[in-house]
Amino acid sequence: MEIIDSTDRKILSILMQDAKKPYTEIAKEIHVSGGTVHVRMKKMEAMGIVQGFHLAIDYSKLGYDVASYLGIYLEKSSLYDEVSEALKRIPEVVGAHYTTGNYSIFAKIICRDTNHLRDILHGKIQKIQGIQRTETFISLEESINRPINIIEE
């Protein structure tokens, strides 16, 4: 596997803070050409380091006021793939992780309100074959949401 260098890390760090920043501005900031930034980004995409670009959305401003986390207990850990595929078909499930500890899966769910959350839990998630039970945590506020610092000191 090809290793990335400090220039690659600088490019990534800048884009992690502002994914809309033009390559020409990044190039000026780190003293390389715009073509260099472009070529290095293509290289990091090919390596699988850069896996896409995403918008950061304030869902509450679109009427989705409840963010919650769901600890999912599976009947057997071997059911993870099947349950994960079923969760992917539920649009309100915006993230899921296979975890160690009490839960087999820890998922993030975005809903309009608590009634919507209840409908998703009882009407969809808890009906998935292989889920033994769930535990729900409603987020009252997100205080930290940031990228990790990848610049080596």
Summary of the structure (lengths in Angstrom):
residues: 153
radius of gyration: 19.8
end to end distance: 23.1
largest distance: 55.6
contacts: 363
relative contact order: 0.16
helix: 41%
strand: 20%
